[in-house]
Amino acid sequence: MNDNLYHLIEKYLDGTITPAEEEQLMAWYRQHHDADIEWPSAQEDEEEAVRLRMFMRLQQQIEVPLTRTITAKRRWYYMSAAAAVLLLLGLATYFYYPQLHRSTPSSYIAQATMGITPGSNKAILTLDNGEQVVLEDAKNGIITQQGNASVNKTDSGRLLYNKIAGNEAATSIVYNTLRTPYGGQYQMTLQDGTKVWLNAGSSLRFPASFSGNERNVTLIGEAYFEVAKDKDRPFLVTVNAGSGMPMTVKVLGTHFNINAYPDEQQNRVTLLEGAVKVDCGAANALLAPGKEAILNKLSGKISVSSGDTEAATAWKNGYFLFDNEKVESIMRQISRWYNVEIIYQGDVSRKAIAGSLSRSKNVDDVLKMLELTGTVHFKIEGMRITVMP
């Protein structure tokens, strides 16, 4: 499978292949099959699921040059090519015998998940006095005043803290907490101009207005930060590293993602630009762009490797991206985004899946796509999803 073949496959998937090129690709196909089979086709709404299934099957049969260092564009090129090659190598029967596809429990899944919807922009803001504001119900405009900052909900549905001019007399630090439930996400801009995206099941504790020589916030869960530059006041994010031990990420001005959910065995810091320093007890690491620090919560050790920035920020950009990811890890993400309970029936600990899925899809679409990999099967009862090998 040389570069020319990949190129033809990509053009076939894009629908830009010429009749001469299609005949060239067919000639290659006929070398691997006795019969001259017409090109298969899929309904538009099934295309993504079919590609995912074919790619997973291909991974089990041949080596595909897909690594964590491949760029986003190159990654999809190989995944698309891999899917098409597998199509040519024998999964055409999927289309010629559609009853096999219809026999899957997709209709059952669709009916059983009617009450399960994708996550949306929703969060709860807890003020310094303990009062809680449900942001999806709050009107746009100024919500309240905290210390010497006004708290605003913008027309785009994000939270914005603005310092009130001439009100510097307020010296006491006023803390607020923004919390997203399972099935929620939210974006905010802190008083210093730092932008924060909170993933589902996360919380950020922060001062309404920064003072002193440092800008300190505390995170539980996952967030993406675009920190406003201030060389005189470093920005510090503190997360729990297990057993009550704190991990601190220190920056001056940079873009990075932190995944620090309590139910994950590792904390991950992925740097997109600038520089960050990660500290946890005696362990520390200095990251350059494109690098990732992984803290093992059991050992307390930090390892540094090339990071997959596309995968780390996929949630912020509206999709799931799985690169040979364990089923349990995938289901934790689904649990948070769709606000469902996940239980297991059978051992799926050695199962892994690769693929990309939109987070705007209904959960039945996501589950059907995962089932089409031939890796897992699901049973849905109310807001509970049972995962079986």
Solvent accessible surface area in square Angstrom, and as a share of the most:
residue,aa,sasa,rsa
1,M,104,0.47
2,N,100,0.51
3,D,105,0.54
4,N,74,0.38
5,L,13,0.06
6,Y,17,0.07
7,H,89,0.40
8,L,7,0.04
9,I,0,0.00
10,E,49,0.22
11,K,42,0.18
12,Y,47,0.18
13,L,35,0.18
14,D,96,0.50
15,G,63,0.61
16,T,85,0.49
17,I,27,0.14
18,T,62,0.36
19,P,117,0.74
20,A,78,0.61
21,E,38,0.17
22,E,54,0.24
23,E,91,0.41
24,Q,90,0.40
25,L,1,0.01
26,M,17,0.07
27,A,42,0.32
28,W,51,0.18
29,Y,9,0.03
30,R,82,0.30
31,Q,141,0.63
32,H,92,0.41
33,H,46,0.20
34,D,160,0.83
35,A,57,0.44
36,D,99,0.51
37,I,51,0.26
38,E,140,0.63
39,W,52,0.18
40,P,17,0.11
41,S,94,0.61
42,A,42,0.33
43,Q,123,0.55
44,E,156,0.70
45,D,112,0.58
46,E,41,0.18
47,E,68,0.31
48,E,57,0.26
49,A,8,0.06
50,V,7,0.04
51,R,39,0.14
52,L,9,0.05
53,R,54,0.20
54,M,9,0.04
55,F,3,0.01
56,M,10,0.04
57,R,71,0.26
58,L,1,0.01
59,Q,49,0.22
60,Q,128,0.57
61,Q,116,0.51
62,I,53,0.27
63,E,157,0.70
64,V,22,0.13
65,P,60,0.38
66,L,28,0.14
67,T,71,0.41
68,R,108,0.40
69,T,101,0.59
70,I,30,0.15
71,T,92,0.53
72,A,51,0.40
73,K,176,0.75
74,R,102,0.37
75,R,7,0.03
76,W,114,0.40
77,Y,28,0.11
78,Y,27,0.10
79,M,11,0.05
80,S,4,0.02
81,A,0,0.00
82,A,1,0.01
83,A,1,0.00
84,A,2,0.01
85,V,0,0.00
86,L,5,0.03
87,L,11,0.06
88,L,6,0.03
89,L,62,0.31
90,G,31,0.30
91,L,31,0.15
92,A,6,0.05
93,T,68,0.40
94,Y,22,0.08
95,F,37,0.15
96,Y,89,0.34
97,Y,110,0.42
98,P,51,0.32
99,Q,99,0.44
100,L,109,0.54
101,H,34,0.15
102,R,167,0.61
103,S,91,0.59
104,T,45,0.26
105,P,41,0.26
106,S,25,0.16
107,S,76,0.49
108,Y,96,0.37
109,I,0,0.00
110,A,39,0.30
111,Q,126,0.56
112,A,27,0.21
113,T,4,0.02
114,M,158,0.71
115,G,61,0.59
116,I,5,0.02
117,T,88,0.51
118,P,35,0.22
119,G,13,0.13
120,S,56,0.36
121,N,84,0.43
122,K,64,0.27
123,A,1,0.01
124,I,35,0.18
125,L,0,0.00
126,T,38,0.22
127,L,10,0.05
128,D,81,0.42
129,N,117,0.60
130,G,48,0.46
131,E,95,0.43
132,Q,111,0.49
133,V,20,0.12
134,V,62,0.36
135,L,0,0.00
136,E,82,0.37
137,D,113,0.59
138,A,22,0.17
139,K,178,0.76
140,N,85,0.44
141,G,34,0.32
142,I,127,0.65
143,I,43,0.22
144,T,35,0.21
145,Q,100,0.44
146,Q,18,0.08
147,G,27,0.26
148,N,15,0.08
149,A,0,0.00
150,S,16,0.10
151,V,0,0.00
152,N,20,0.10
153,K,21,0.09
154,T,29,0.17
155,D,131,0.68
156,S,85,0.55
157,G,20,0.20
158,R,64,0.23
159,L,0,0.00
160,L,41,0.20
161,Y,3,0.01
162,N,65,0.33
163,K,93,0.39
164,I,50,0.25
165,A,97,0.75
166,G,75,0.72
167,N,40,0.21
168,E,99,0.44
169,A,91,0.71
170,A,44,0.34
171,T,120,0.70
172,S,87,0.56
173,I,90,0.46
174,V,25,0.14
175,Y,68,0.26
176,N,2,0.01
177,T,38,0.22
178,L,0,0.00
179,R,101,0.37
180,T,1,0.01
181,P,40,0.25
182,Y,87,0.33
183,G,4,0.04
184,G,0,0.00
185,Q,50,0.22
186,Y,8,0.03
187,Q,47,0.21
188,M,1,0.00
189,T,12,0.07
190,L,2,0.01
191,Q,36,0.16
192,D,28,0.15
193,G,37,0.36
194,T,0,0.00
195,K,83,0.35
196,V,1,0.00
197,W,47,0.16
198,L,1,0.00
199,N,11,0.06
200,A,1,0.01
201,G,21,0.20
202,S,3,0.02
203,S,18,0.11
204,L,0,0.00
205,R,115,0.42
206,F,1,0.00
207,P,9,0.06
208,A,2,0.01
209,S,17,0.11
210,F,11,0.04
211,S,63,0.41
212,G,55,0.53
213,N,124,0.64
214,E,72,0.32
215,R,1,0.00
216,N,64,0.33
217,V,4,0.02
218,T,57,0.33
219,L,1,0.01
220,I,87,0.44
221,G,0,0.00
222,E,12,0.05
223,A,0,0.00
224,Y,9,0.03
225,F,0,0.00
226,E,41,0.18
227,V,8,0.05
228,A,28,0.21
229,K,165,0.70
230,D,37,0.19
231,K,167,0.71
232,D,104,0.54
233,R,56,0.21
234,P,20,0.13
235,F,0,0.00
236,L,23,0.12
237,V,0,0.00
238,T,42,0.25
239,V,3,0.02
240,N,88,0.45
241,A,4,0.03
242,G,23,0.22
243,S,127,0.82
244,G,61,0.59
245,M,89,0.40
246,P,76,0.48
247,M,1,0.01
248,T,31,0.18
249,V,0,0.00
250,K,85,0.36
251,V,4,0.02
252,L,93,0.46
253,G,15,0.14
254,T,2,0.01
255,H,50,0.22
256,F,0,0.00
257,N,3,0.02
258,I,0,0.00
259,N,34,0.17
260,A,6,0.04
261,Y,5,0.02
262,P,100,0.63
263,D,78,0.40
264,E,28,0.13
265,Q,137,0.61
266,Q,66,0.29
267,N,0,0.00
268,R,84,0.31
269,V,1,0.00
270,T,2,0.01
271,L,0,0.00
272,L,60,0.30
273,E,78,0.35
274,G,38,0.36
275,A,56,0.43
276,V,2,0.01
277,K,87,0.37
278,V,1,0.00
279,D,46,0.24
280,C,4,0.03
281,G,66,0.64
282,A,107,0.83
283,A,24,0.19
284,N,93,0.48
285,A,11,0.09
286,L,134,0.67
287,L,3,0.02
288,A,52,0.40
289,P,77,0.48
290,G,28,0.27
291,K,76,0.32
292,E,9,0.04
293,A,2,0.02
294,I,26,0.13
295,L,2,0.01
296,N,56,0.29
297,K,37,0.16
298,L,158,0.79
299,S,65,0.42
300,G,24,0.23
301,K,144,0.61
302,I,31,0.16
303,S,64,0.41
304,V,72,0.41
305,S,53,0.34
306,S,53,0.34
307,G,13,0.12
308,D,7,0.04
309,T,43,0.25
310,E,44,0.20
311,A,28,0.22
312,A,18,0.14
313,T,8,0.05
314,A,2,0.01
315,W,21,0.07
316,K,57,0.24
317,N,87,0.45
318,G,36,0.34
319,Y,49,0.19
320,F,5,0.02
321,L,13,0.07
322,F,3,0.01
323,D,25,0.13
324,N,84,0.43
325,E,43,0.19
326,K,100,0.42
327,V,2,0.01
328,E,45,0.20
329,S,22,0.14
330,I,1,0.01
331,M,1,0.01
332,R,72,0.26
333,Q,51,0.23
334,I,0,0.00
335,S,15,0.10
336,R,11,0.04
337,W,10,0.04
338,Y,3,0.01
339,N,79,0.40
340,V,8,0.04
341,E,86,0.39
342,I,32,0.16
343,I,62,0.32
344,Y,90,0.34
345,Q,101,0.45
346,G,52,0.50
347,D,99,0.51
348,V,4,0.02
349,S,49,0.32
350,R,219,0.80
351,K,73,0.31
352,A,31,0.24
353,I,2,0.01
354,A,1,0.00
355,G,1,0.01
356,S,37,0.24
357,L,1,0.01
358,S,36,0.23
359,R,10,0.04
360,S,89,0.58
361,K,51,0.22
362,N,74,0.38
363,V,0,0.00
364,D,19,0.10
365,D,43,0.22
366,V,0,0.00
367,L,0,0.00
368,K,55,0.23
369,M,8,0.03
370,L,1,0.00
371,E,24,0.11
372,L,13,0.06
373,T,1,0.00
374,G,61,0.59
375,T,11,0.07
376,V,8,0.05
377,H,69,0.31
378,F,1,0.00
379,K,72,0.31
380,I,4,0.02
381,E,96,0.43
382,G,55,0.53
383,M,87,0.39
384,R,99,0.36
385,I,0,0.00
386,T,2,0.01
387,V,0,0.00
388,M,33,0.15
389,P,82,0.52
